[in-house]
Amino acid sequence: MTSFDGQWHAKNFDATINGNSIEIQLKYDDSSSLYWKGSFPQDTDVREITSVADKAALENSILGSQDSTKVFTIDGDNIVFEMSMLGTTRTVHLKKV
């Protein structure tokens, strides 16, 4: 089983995976805002991980996802997910730092 613990990055995104949780910050210039915080079960070798949102953490984040769950796909050395904001959907490819 592979551990995904550590820091991950994509353009405008910084993510931290620790144990069975993930937190993703949306970055702009010198500021950041919580985009996603939720579970990230690592006790399996599946290619898709369904994260359950930490609604309490996300409810006060203006740019936080409103989704109840988010699917993360393991693609080689990337963790891939889709994010939607203001009617636009983007595919994000996180790489381990």
Phi and psi restraints in degrees (range 20) as a CNS / XPLOR table:
assign (resid 1 and name C) (resid 2 and name N)
       (resid 2 and name CA) (resid 2 and name C) 1.0 -88.6 20.0 2
assign (resid 2 and name N) (resid 2 and name CA)
       (resid 2 and name C) (resid 3 and name N) 1.0 138.8 20.0 2
assign (resid 2 and name C) (resid 3 and name N)
       (resid 3 and name CA) (resid 3 and name C) 1.0 -94.3 20.0 2
assign (resid 3 and name N) (resid 3 and name CA)
       (resid 3 and name C) (resid 4 and name N) 1.0 134.2 20.0 2
assign (resid 3 and name C) (resid 4 and name N)
       (resid 4 and name CA) (resid 4 and name C) 1.0 -102.5 20.0 2
assign (resid 4 and name N) (resid 4 and name CA)
       (resid 4 and name C) (resid 5 and name N) 1.0 5.7 20.0 2
assign (resid 4 and name C) (resid 5 and name N)
       (resid 5 and name CA) (resid 5 and name C) 1.0 -55.2 20.0 2
assign (resid 5 and name N) (resid 5 and name CA)
       (resid 5 and name C) (resid 6 and name N) 1.0 140.5 20.0 2
assign (resid 5 and name C) (resid 6 and name N)
       (resid 6 and name CA) (resid 6 and name C) 1.0 132.1 20.0 2
assign (resid 6 and name N) (resid 6 and name CA)
       (resid 6 and name C) (resid 7 and name N) 1.0 -166.1 20.0 2
assign (resid 6 and name C) (resid 7 and name N)
       (resid 7 and name CA) (resid 7 and name C) 1.0 -98.4 20.0 2
assign (resid 7 and name N) (resid 7 and name CA)
       (resid 7 and name C) (resid 8 and name N) 1.0 138.0 20.0 2
assign (resid 7 and name C) (resid 8 and name N)
       (resid 8 and name CA) (resid 8 and name C) 1.0 -129.1 20.0 2
assign (resid 8 and name N) (resid 8 and name CA)
       (resid 8 and name C) (resid 9 and name N) 1.0 152.2 20.0 2
assign (resid 8 and name C) (resid 9 and name N)
       (resid 9 and name CA) (resid 9 and name C) 1.0 -145.0 20.0 2
assign (resid 9 and name N) (resid 9 and name CA)
       (resid 9 and name C) (resid 10 and name N) 1.0 145.5 20.0 2
assign (resid 9 and name C) (resid 10 and name N)
       (resid 10 and name CA) (resid 10 and name C) 1.0 -144.2 20.0 2
assign (resid 10 and name N) (resid 10 and name CA)
       (resid 10 and name C) (resid 11 and name N) 1.0 165.7 20.0 2
assign (resid 10 and name C) (resid 11 and name N)
       (resid 11 and name CA) (resid 11 and name C) 1.0 -54.7 20.0 2
assign (resid 11 and name N) (resid 11 and name CA)
       (resid 11 and name C) (resid 12 and name N) 1.0 122.4 20.0 2
assign (resid 11 and name C) (resid 12 and name N)
       (resid 12 and name CA) (resid 12 and name C) 1.0 72.0 20.0 2
assign (resid 12 and name N) (resid 12 and name CA)
       (resid 12 and name C) (resid 13 and name N) 1.0 10.9 20.0 2
assign (resid 12 and name C) (resid 13 and name N)
       (resid 13 and name CA) (resid 13 and name C) 1.0 -137.3 20.0 2
assign (resid 13 and name N) (resid 13 and name CA)
       (resid 13 and name C) (resid 14 and name N) 1.0 135.3 20.0 2
assign (resid 13 and name C) (resid 14 and name N)
       (resid 14 and name CA) (resid 14 and name C) 1.0 -124.3 20.0 2
assign (resid 14 and name N) (resid 14 and name CA)
       (resid 14 and name C) (resid 15 and name N) 1.0 132.0 20.0 2
assign (resid 14 and name C) (resid 15 and name N)
       (resid 15 and name CA) (resid 15 and name C) 1.0 -126.7 20.0 2
assign (resid 15 and name N) (resid 15 and name CA)
       (resid 15 and name C) (resid 16 and name N) 1.0 147.2 20.0 2
assign (resid 15 and name C) (resid 16 and name N)
       (resid 16 and name CA) (resid 16 and name C) 1.0 -125.7 20.0 2
assign (resid 16 and name N) (resid 16 and name CA)
       (resid 16 and name C) (resid 17 and name N) 1.0 126.7 20.0 2
assign (resid 16 and name C) (resid 17 and name N)
       (resid 17 and name CA) (resid 17 and name C) 1.0 -113.5 20.0 2
assign (resid 17 and name N) (resid 17 and name CA)
       (resid 17 and name C) (resid 18 and name N) 1.0 127.8 20.0 2
assign (resid 17 and name C) (resid 18 and name N)
       (resid 18 and name CA) (resid 18 and name C) 1.0 -142.6 20.0 2
assign (resid 18 and name N) (resid 18 and name CA)
       (resid 18 and name C) (resid 19 and name N) 1.0 114.9 20.0 2
assign (resid 18 and name C) (resid 19 and name N)
       (resid 19 and name CA) (resid 19 and name C) 1.0 64.9 20.0 2
assign (resid 19 and name N) (resid 19 and name CA)
       (resid 19 and name C) (resid 20 and name N) 1.0 -121.6 20.0 2
assign (resid 19 and name C) (resid 20 and name N)
       (resid 20 and name CA) (resid 20 and name C) 1.0 -108.7 20.0 2
assign (resid 20 and name N) (resid 20 and name CA)
       (resid 20 and name C) (resid 21 and name N) 1.0 33.4 20.0 2
assign (resid 20 and name C) (resid 21 and name N)
       (resid 21 and name CA) (resid 21 and name C) 1.0 -138.2 20.0 2
assign (resid 21 and name N) (resid 21 and name CA)
       (resid 21 and name C) (resid 22 and name N) 1.0 155.1 20.0 2
assign (resid 21 and name C) (resid 22 and name N)
       (resid 22 and name CA) (resid 22 and name C) 1.0 -133.3 20.0 2
assign (resid 22 and name N) (resid 22 and name CA)
       (resid 22 and name C) (resid 23 and name N) 1.0 142.1 20.0 2
assign (resid 22 and name C) (resid 23 and name N)
       (resid 23 and name CA) (resid 23 and name C) 1.0 -133.7 20.0 2
assign (resid 23 and name N) (resid 23 and name CA)
       (resid 23 and name C) (resid 24 and name N) 1.0 129.9 20.0 2
assign (resid 23 and name C) (resid 24 and name N)
       (resid 24 and name CA) (resid 24 and name C) 1.0 -121.9 20.0 2
assign (resid 24 and name N) (resid 24 and name CA)
       (resid 24 and name C) (resid 25 and name N) 1.0 126.4 20.0 2
assign (resid 24 and name C) (resid 25 and name N)
       (resid 25 and name CA) (resid 25 and name C) 1.0 -103.7 20.0 2
assign (resid 25 and name N) (resid 25 and name CA)
       (resid 25 and name C) (resid 26 and name N) 1.0 134.3 20.0 2
assign (resid 25 and name C) (resid 26 and name N)
       (resid 26 and name CA) (resid 26 and name C) 1.0 -89.6 20.0 2
assign (resid 26 and name N) (resid 26 and name CA)
       (resid 26 and name C) (resid 27 and name N) 1.0 122.7 20.0 2
assign (resid 26 and name C) (resid 27 and name N)
       (resid 27 and name CA) (resid 27 and name C) 1.0 -108.3 20.0 2
assign (resid 27 and name N) (resid 27 and name CA)
       (resid 27 and name C) (resid 28 and name N) 1.0 134.8 20.0 2
assign (resid 27 and name C) (resid 28 and name N)
       (resid 28 and name CA) (resid 28 and name C) 1.0 -139.2 20.0 2
assign (resid 28 and name N) (resid 28 and name CA)
       (resid 28 and name C) (resid 29 and name N) 1.0 120.9 20.0 2
assign (resid 28 and name C) (resid 29 and name N)
       (resid 29 and name CA) (resid 29 and name C) 1.0 49.3 20.0 2
assign (resid 29 and name N) (resid 29 and name CA)
       (resid 29 and name C) (resid 30 and name N) 1.0 -117.3 20.0 2
assign (resid 29 and name C) (resid 30 and name N)
       (resid 30 and name CA) (resid 30 and name C) 1.0 -102.3 20.0 2
assign (resid 30 and name N) (resid 30 and name CA)
       (resid 30 and name C) (resid 31 and name N) 1.0 16.4 20.0 2
assign (resid 30 and name C) (resid 31 and name N)
       (resid 31 and name CA) (resid 31 and name C) 1.0 -122.4 20.0 2
assign (resid 31 and name N) (resid 31 and name CA)
       (resid 31 and name C) (resid 32 and name N) 1.0 163.4 20.0 2
assign (resid 31 and name C) (resid 32 and name N)
       (resid 32 and name CA) (resid 32 and name C) 1.0 -147.4 20.0 2
assign (resid 32 and name N) (resid 32 and name CA)
       (resid 32 and name C) (resid 33 and name N) 1.0 157.2 20.0 2
assign (resid 32 and name C) (resid 33 and name N)
       (resid 33 and name CA) (resid 33 and name C) 1.0 -143.0 20.0 2
assign (resid 33 and name N) (resid 33 and name CA)
       (resid 33 and name C) (resid 34 and name N) 1.0 142.4 20.0 2
assign (resid 33 and name C) (resid 34 and name N)
       (resid 34 and name CA) (resid 34 and name C) 1.0 -64.0 20.0 2
assign (resid 34 and name N) (resid 34 and name CA)
       (resid 34 and name C) (resid 35 and name N) 1.0 123.8 20.0 2
assign (resid 34 and name C) (resid 35 and name N)
       (resid 35 and name CA) (resid 35 and name C) 1.0 -102.2 20.0 2
assign (resid 35 and name N) (resid 35 and name CA)
       (resid 35 and name C) (resid 36 and name N) 1.0 -41.4 20.0 2
assign (resid 35 and name C) (resid 36 and name N)
       (resid 36 and name CA) (resid 36 and name C) 1.0 -148.6 20.0 2
assign (resid 36 and name N) (resid 36 and name CA)
       (resid 36 and name C) (resid 37 and name N) 1.0 139.2 20.0 2
assign (resid 36 and name C) (resid 37 and name N)
       (resid 37 and name CA) (resid 37 and name C) 1.0 -143.0 20.0 2
assign (resid 37 and name N) (resid 37 and name CA)
       (resid 37 and name C) (resid 38 and name N) 1.0 128.4 20.0 2
assign (resid 37 and name C) (resid 38 and name N)
       (resid 38 and name CA) (resid 38 and name C) 1.0 -173.3 20.0 2
assign (resid 38 and name N) (resid 38 and name CA)
       (resid 38 and name C) (resid 39 and name N) 1.0 -173.0 20.0 2
assign (resid 38 and name C) (resid 39 and name N)
       (resid 39 and name CA) (resid 39 and name C) 1.0 -73.0 20.0 2
assign (resid 39 and name N) (resid 39 and name CA)
       (resid 39 and name C) (resid 40 and name N) 1.0 157.8 20.0 2
assign (resid 39 and name C) (resid 40 and name N)
       (resid 40 and name CA) (resid 40 and name C) 1.0 -151.8 20.0 2
assign (resid 40 and name N) (resid 40 and name CA)
       (resid 40 and name C) (resid 41 and name N) 1.0 75.3 20.0 2
assign (resid 40 and name C) (resid 41 and name N)
       (resid 41 and name CA) (resid 41 and name C) 1.0 -62.8 20.0 2
assign (resid 41 and name N) (resid 41 and name CA)
       (resid 41 and name C) (resid 42 and name N) 1.0 125.8 20.0 2
assign (resid 41 and name C) (resid 42 and name N)
       (resid 42 and name CA) (resid 42 and name C) 1.0 -110.7 20.0 2
assign (resid 42 and name N) (resid 42 and name CA)
       (resid 42 and name C) (resid 43 and name N) 1.0 11.5 20.0 2
assign (resid 42 and name C) (resid 43 and name N)
       (resid 43 and name CA) (resid 43 and name C) 1.0 -89.4 20.0 2
assign (resid 43 and name N) (resid 43 and name CA)
       (resid 43 and name C) (resid 44 and name N) 1.0 23.4 20.0 2
assign (resid 43 and name C) (resid 44 and name N)
       (resid 44 and name CA) (resid 44 and name C) 1.0 -147.2 20.0 2
assign (resid 44 and name N) (resid 44 and name CA)
       (resid 44 and name C) (resid 45 and name N) 1.0 160.4 20.0 2
assign (resid 44 and name C) (resid 45 and name N)
       (resid 45 and name CA) (resid 45 and name C) 1.0 -104.6 20.0 2
assign (resid 45 and name N) (resid 45 and name CA)
       (resid 45 and name C) (resid 46 and name N) 1.0 30.4 20.0 2
assign (resid 45 and name C) (resid 46 and name N)
       (resid 46 and name CA) (resid 46 and name C) 1.0 -73.6 20.0 2
assign (resid 46 and name N) (resid 46 and name CA)
       (resid 46 and name C) (resid 47 and name N) 1.0 159.4 20.0 2
assign (resid 46 and name C) (resid 47 and name N)
       (resid 47 and name CA) (resid 47 and name C) 1.0 -88.8 20.0 2
assign (resid 47 and name N) (resid 47 and name CA)
       (resid 47 and name C) (resid 48 and name N) 1.0 -17.0 20.0 2
assign (resid 47 and name C) (resid 48 and name N)
       (resid 48 and name CA) (resid 48 and name C) 1.0 -121.9 20.0 2
assign (resid 48 and name N) (resid 48 and name CA)
       (resid 48 and name C) (resid 49 and name N) 1.0 130.9 20.0 2
assign (resid 48 and name C) (resid 49 and name N)
       (resid 49 and name CA) (resid 49 and name C) 1.0 -116.7 20.0 2
assign (resid 49 and name N) (resid 49 and name CA)
       (resid 49 and name C) (resid 50 and name N) 1.0 123.8 20.0 2
assign (resid 49 and name C) (resid 50 and name N)
       (resid 50 and name CA) (resid 50 and name C) 1.0 -95.5 20.0 2
assign (resid 50 and name N) (resid 50 and name CA)
       (resid 50 and name C) (resid 51 and name N) 1.0 117.3 20.0 2
assign (resid 50 and name C) (resid 51 and name N)
       (resid 51 and name CA) (resid 51 and name C) 1.0 -95.2 20.0 2
assign (resid 51 and name N) (resid 51 and name CA)
       (resid 51 and name C) (resid 52 and name N) 1.0 133.3 20.0 2
assign (resid 51 and name C) (resid 52 and name N)
       (resid 52 and name CA) (resid 52 and name C) 1.0 -97.0 20.0 2
assign (resid 52 and name N) (resid 52 and name CA)
       (resid 52 and name C) (resid 53 and name N) 1.0 128.5 20.0 2
assign (resid 52 and name C) (resid 53 and name N)
       (resid 53 and name CA) (resid 53 and name C) 1.0 -64.7 20.0 2
assign (resid 53 and name N) (resid 53 and name CA)
       (resid 53 and name C) (resid 54 and name N) 1.0 144.0 20.0 2
assign (resid 53 and name C) (resid 54 and name N)
       (resid 54 and name CA) (resid 54 and name C) 1.0 -89.8 20.0 2
assign (resid 54 and name N) (resid 54 and name CA)
       (resid 54 and name C) (resid 55 and name N) 1.0 86.7 20.0 2
assign (resid 54 and name C) (resid 55 and name N)
       (resid 55 and name CA) (resid 55 and name C) 1.0 -58.2 20.0 2
assign (resid 55 and name N) (resid 55 and name CA)
       (resid 55 and name C) (resid 56 and name N) 1.0 -36.1 20.0 2
assign (resid 55 and name C) (resid 56 and name N)
       (resid 56 and name CA) (resid 56 and name C) 1.0 -63.2 20.0 2
assign (resid 56 and name N) (resid 56 and name CA)
       (resid 56 and name C) (resid 57 and name N) 1.0 -39.9 20.0 2
assign (resid 56 and name C) (resid 57 and name N)
       (resid 57 and name CA) (resid 57 and name C) 1.0 -71.8 20.0 2
assign (resid 57 and name N) (resid 57 and name CA)
       (resid 57 and name C) (resid 58 and name N) 1.0 -35.3 20.0 2
assign (resid 57 and name C) (resid 58 and name N)
       (resid 58 and name CA) (resid 58 and name C) 1.0 -83.9 20.0 2
assign (resid 58 and name N) (resid 58 and name CA)
       (resid 58 and name C) (resid 59 and name N) 1.0 -21.0 20.0 2
assign (resid 58 and name C) (resid 59 and name N)
       (resid 59 and name CA) (resid 59 and name C) 1.0 -63.3 20.0 2
assign (resid 59 and name N) (resid 59 and name CA)
       (resid 59 and name C) (resid 60 and name N) 1.0 -25.4 20.0 2
assign (resid 59 and name C) (resid 60 and name N)
       (resid 60 and name CA) (resid 60 and name C) 1.0 -100.6 20.0 2
assign (resid 60 and name N) (resid 60 and name CA)
       (resid 60 and name C) (resid 61 and name N) 1.0 4.4 20.0 2
assign (resid 60 and name C) (resid 61 and name N)
       (resid 61 and name CA) (resid 61 and name C) 1.0 -94.3 20.0 2
assign (resid 61 and name N) (resid 61 and name CA)
       (resid 61 and name C) (resid 62 and name N) 1.0 117.6 20.0 2
assign (resid 61 and name C) (resid 62 and name N)
       (resid 62 and name CA) (resid 62 and name C) 1.0 -59.7 20.0 2
assign (resid 62 and name N) (resid 62 and name CA)
       (resid 62 and name C) (resid 63 and name N) 1.0 -37.6 20.0 2
assign (resid 62 and name C) (resid 63 and name N)
       (resid 63 and name CA) (resid 63 and name C) 1.0 -99.7 20.0 2
assign (resid 63 and name N) (resid 63 and name CA)
       (resid 63 and name C) (resid 64 and name N) 1.0 9.3 20.0 2
assign (resid 63 and name C) (resid 64 and name N)
       (resid 64 and name CA) (resid 64 and name C) 1.0 -69.7 20.0 2
assign (resid 64 and name N) (resid 64 and name CA)
       (resid 64 and name C) (resid 65 and name N) 1.0 144.6 20.0 2
assign (resid 64 and name C) (resid 65 and name N)
       (resid 65 and name CA) (resid 65 and name C) 1.0 -63.6 20.0 2
assign (resid 65 and name N) (resid 65 and name CA)
       (resid 65 and name C) (resid 66 and name N) 1.0 144.2 20.0 2
assign (resid 65 and name C) (resid 66 and name N)
       (resid 66 and name CA) (resid 66 and name C) 1.0 -97.4 20.0 2
assign (resid 66 and name N) (resid 66 and name CA)
       (resid 66 and name C) (resid 67 and name N) 1.0 0.7 20.0 2
assign (resid 66 and name C) (resid 67 and name N)
       (resid 67 and name CA) (resid 67 and name C) 1.0 -69.1 20.0 2
assign (resid 67 and name N) (resid 67 and name CA)
       (resid 67 and name C) (resid 68 and name N) 1.0 146.8 20.0 2
assign (resid 67 and name C) (resid 68 and name N)
       (resid 68 and name CA) (resid 68 and name C) 1.0 -80.2 20.0 2
assign (resid 68 and name N) (resid 68 and name CA)
       (resid 68 and name C) (resid 69 and name N) 1.0 -31.5 20.0 2
assign (resid 68 and name C) (resid 69 and name N)
       (resid 69 and name CA) (resid 69 and name C) 1.0 -138.2 20.0 2
assign (resid 69 and name N) (resid 69 and name CA)
       (resid 69 and name C) (resid 70 and name N) 1.0 158.7 20.0 2
assign (resid 69 and name C) (resid 70 and name N)
       (resid 70 and name CA) (resid 70 and name C) 1.0 -140.9 20.0 2
assign (resid 70 and name N) (resid 70 and name CA)
       (resid 70 and name C) (resid 71 and name N) 1.0 134.8 20.0 2
assign (resid 70 and name C) (resid 71 and name N)
       (resid 71 and name CA) (resid 71 and name C) 1.0 -96.0 20.0 2
assign (resid 71 and name N) (resid 71 and name CA)
       (resid 71 and name C) (resid 72 and name N) 1.0 127.0 20.0 2
assign (resid 71 and name C) (resid 72 and name N)
       (resid 72 and name CA) (resid 72 and name C) 1.0 -110.0 20.0 2
assign (resid 72 and name N) (resid 72 and name CA)
       (resid 72 and name C) (resid 73 and name N) 1.0 128.6 20.0 2
assign (resid 72 and name C) (resid 73 and name N)
       (resid 73 and name CA) (resid 73 and name C) 1.0 -108.2 20.0 2
assign (resid 73 and name N) (resid 73 and name CA)
       (resid 73 and name C) (resid 74 and name N) 1.0 130.9 20.0 2
assign (resid 73 and name C) (resid 74 and name N)
       (resid 74 and name CA) (resid 74 and name C) 1.0 -86.2 20.0 2
assign (resid 74 and name N) (resid 74 and name CA)
       (resid 74 and name C) (resid 75 and name N) 1.0 120.1 20.0 2
assign (resid 74 and name C) (resid 75 and name N)
       (resid 75 and name CA) (resid 75 and name C) 1.0 -130.8 20.0 2
assign (resid 75 and name N) (resid 75 and name CA)
       (resid 75 and name C) (resid 76 and name N) 1.0 91.8 20.0 2
assign (resid 75 and name C) (resid 76 and name N)
       (resid 76 and name CA) (resid 76 and name C) 1.0 64.4 20.0 2
assign (resid 76 and name N) (resid 76 and name CA)
       (resid 76 and name C) (resid 77 and name N) 1.0 -121.2 20.0 2
assign (resid 76 and name C) (resid 77 and name N)
       (resid 77 and name CA) (resid 77 and name C) 1.0 -98.3 20.0 2
assign (resid 77 and name N) (resid 77 and name CA)
       (resid 77 and name C) (resid 78 and name N) 1.0 17.6 20.0 2
assign (resid 77 and name C) (resid 78 and name N)
       (resid 78 and name CA) (resid 78 and name C) 1.0 -112.3 20.0 2
assign (resid 78 and name N) (resid 78 and name CA)
       (resid 78 and name C) (resid 79 and name N) 1.0 150.5 20.0 2
assign (resid 78 and name C) (resid 79 and name N)
       (resid 79 and name CA) (resid 79 and name C) 1.0 -111.7 20.0 2
assign (resid 79 and name N) (resid 79 and name CA)
       (resid 79 and name C) (resid 80 and name N) 1.0 121.9 20.0 2
assign (resid 79 and name C) (resid 80 and name N)
       (resid 80 and name CA) (resid 80 and name C) 1.0 -114.0 20.0 2
assign (resid 80 and name N) (resid 80 and name CA)
       (resid 80 and name C) (resid 81 and name N) 1.0 136.6 20.0 2
assign (resid 80 and name C) (resid 81 and name N)
       (resid 81 and name CA) (resid 81 and name C) 1.0 -148.2 20.0 2
assign (resid 81 and name N) (resid 81 and name CA)
       (resid 81 and name C) (resid 82 and name N) 1.0 161.1 20.0 2
assign (resid 81 and name C) (resid 82 and name N)
       (resid 82 and name CA) (resid 82 and name C) 1.0 -103.7 20.0 2
assign (resid 82 and name N) (resid 82 and name CA)
       (resid 82 and name C) (resid 83 and name N) 1.0 139.0 20.0 2
assign (resid 82 and name C) (resid 83 and name N)
       (resid 83 and name CA) (resid 83 and name C) 1.0 -127.2 20.0 2
assign (resid 83 and name N) (resid 83 and name CA)
       (resid 83 and name C) (resid 84 and name N) 1.0 141.8 20.0 2
assign (resid 83 and name C) (resid 84 and name N)
       (resid 84 and name CA) (resid 84 and name C) 1.0 -123.7 20.0 2
assign (resid 84 and name N) (resid 84 and name CA)
       (resid 84 and name C) (resid 85 and name N) 1.0 136.8 20.0 2
assign (resid 84 and name C) (resid 85 and name N)
       (resid 85 and name CA) (resid 85 and name C) 1.0 -153.4 20.0 2
assign (resid 85 and name N) (resid 85 and name CA)
       (resid 85 and name C) (resid 86 and name N) 1.0 130.7 20.0 2
assign (resid 85 and name C) (resid 86 and name N)
       (resid 86 and name CA) (resid 86 and name C) 1.0 54.3 20.0 2
assign (resid 86 and name N) (resid 86 and name CA)
       (resid 86 and name C) (resid 87 and name N) 1.0 40.2 20.0 2
assign (resid 86 and name C) (resid 87 and name N)
       (resid 87 and name CA) (resid 87 and name C) 1.0 80.9 20.0 2
assign (resid 87 and name N) (resid 87 and name CA)
       (resid 87 and name C) (resid 88 and name N) 1.0 4.1 20.0 2
assign (resid 87 and name C) (resid 88 and name N)
       (resid 88 and name CA) (resid 88 and name C) 1.0 -115.6 20.0 2
assign (resid 88 and name N) (resid 88 and name CA)
       (resid 88 and name C) (resid 89 and name N) 1.0 132.2 20.0 2
assign (resid 88 and name C) (resid 89 and name N)
       (resid 89 and name CA) (resid 89 and name C) 1.0 -108.0 20.0 2
assign (resid 89 and name N) (resid 89 and name CA)
       (resid 89 and name C) (resid 90 and name N) 1.0 135.8 20.0 2
assign (resid 89 and name C) (resid 90 and name N)
       (resid 90 and name CA) (resid 90 and name C) 1.0 -130.0 20.0 2
assign (resid 90 and name N) (resid 90 and name CA)
       (resid 90 and name C) (resid 91 and name N) 1.0 140.2 20.0 2
assign (resid 90 and name C) (resid 91 and name N)
       (resid 91 and name CA) (resid 91 and name C) 1.0 -94.2 20.0 2
assign (resid 91 and name N) (resid 91 and name CA)
       (resid 91 and name C) (resid 92 and name N) 1.0 126.6 20.0 2
assign (resid 91 and name C) (resid 92 and name N)
       (resid 92 and name CA) (resid 92 and name C) 1.0 -109.8 20.0 2
assign (resid 92 and name N) (resid 92 and name CA)
       (resid 92 and name C) (resid 93 and name N) 1.0 133.3 20.0 2
assign (resid 92 and name C) (resid 93 and name N)
       (resid 93 and name CA) (resid 93 and name C) 1.0 -114.8 20.0 2
assign (resid 93 and name N) (resid 93 and name CA)
       (resid 93 and name C) (resid 94 and name N) 1.0 101.9 20.0 2
assign (resid 93 and name C) (resid 94 and name N)
       (resid 94 and name CA) (resid 94 and name C) 1.0 -83.2 20.0 2
assign (resid 94 and name N) (resid 94 and name CA)
       (resid 94 and name C) (resid 95 and name N) 1.0 136.9 20.0 2
assign (resid 94 and name C) (resid 95 and name N)
       (resid 95 and name CA) (resid 95 and name C) 1.0 -119.6 20.0 2
assign (resid 95 and name N) (resid 95 and name CA)
       (resid 95 and name C) (resid 96 and name N) 1.0 143.6 20.0 2
assign (resid 95 and name C) (resid 96 and name N)
       (resid 96 and name CA) (resid 96 and name C) 1.0 -69.0 20.0 2
assign (resid 96 and name N) (resid 96 and name CA)
       (resid 96 and name C) (resid 97 and name N) 1.0 136.6 20.0 2
